[in-house]
Amino acid sequence: MAPKTNEYRISFGNQSAFVWVWLRKNWMGKRNRQRFMIYTGIICLLMLFGMAPSYGQLSTGLGNYLIWFAILMLLVFAISAAVMAGVMVFILGPLLIFAWQSVSYLFGPASKRRQSVALSASGLTKHVGETSSHLEWNQIFDLVETPGTLLLFTNPNCAMIVPKYAFTSPE
């Protein structure tokens, strides 16, 4: 007979553990760095297009001063855009993710259902209420242990949360 966990329910602490691990793994990850660069470019372009009509109002007799002014404005736009993009990607994004996960936990059905996991040589089977799903061992992307949970990541953004108290023995 395959080892099986006791029945459990996902607690808010278990859900929060997933969010914190996800943030630790992805906060400065490749996708967020790409988002940062894209957002910086978009914001900078929006600022440039907003400023473009002002250049036509400047006197053309200013010569080299106009070029230096344009270079200075470009630098100001780039720095401002980088700051705004950084706030969006590295501060607001994680806060929204945490808020979304909190709301889905509080109002979603997953936390209210009894769950269990059965281990076998081929993988593990998760039972939620009357339904079950099987996961092969090679489908597990990563395993992260927190003080209260085991997180079995099936991709970088999705994990099966199993509280440690569900296991009858440490093995």
Residue pairs with C-beta under 8 A, 6 or more apart in sequence:
2 118
2 119
2 120
2 125
3 118
3 119
4 116
4 117
4 118
4 119
5 116
5 117
5 118
5 162
5 166
5 167
5 168
6 116
6 165
6 166
6 167
6 168
7 114
7 115
7 116
7 166
8 114
8 115
8 116
8 162
8 163
8 165
8 166
9 111
9 112
9 113
9 114
9 115
10 105
10 110
10 111
10 115
10 161
10 163
11 111
11 163
12 102
12 105
12 106
12 111
13 148
14 148
14 149
14 161
14 163
15 101
15 102
15 105
15 111
15 161
16 101
16 102
17 146
17 147
17 148
17 149
17 151
17 161
18 101
18 149
18 151
18 159
18 161
19 97
19 98
19 101
20 146
21 144
21 146
21 151
21 159
22 97
22 157
22 159
23 94
23 97
23 98
25 142
25 144
25 156
26 32
26 156
26 157
27 90
27 94
28 90
29 156
32 89
32 90
32 93
35 85
35 89
35 93
36 82
36 85
36 86
36 89
36 90
37 85
39 81
39 84
39 85
39 88
39 89
40 78
40 81
40 82
40 85
41 81
43 80
43 81
43 84
43 85
44 77
44 78
44 81
47 77
47 80
47 81
48 74
48 77
51 73
51 77
55 66
55 70
58 66
58 69
60 66
62 69
104 110
105 111
110 128
113 128
113 129
114 128
114 129
115 126
115 127
115 128
116 126
116 127
116 166
117 124
117 125
117 126
117 127
117 160
117 162
117 166
118 124
118 125
118 127
122 134
122 136
122 137
123 134
123 135
123 136
123 137
123 139
124 134
124 135
124 137
124 152
125 132
125 133
125 134
125 135
126 132
126 133
126 135
126 160
135 152
135 154
135 160
139 154
140 152
140 153
140 154
141 153
141 154
141 155
141 156
142 151
142 153
143 150
143 151
143 152
143 153
144 150
144 151
144 153
144 159
145 151
148 163
148 164
148 165
149 161
149 162
149 163
149 164
150 161
150 162
150 163
150 164
151 159
151 160
151 161
151 162
152 159
152 160
152 162
153 159
154 160
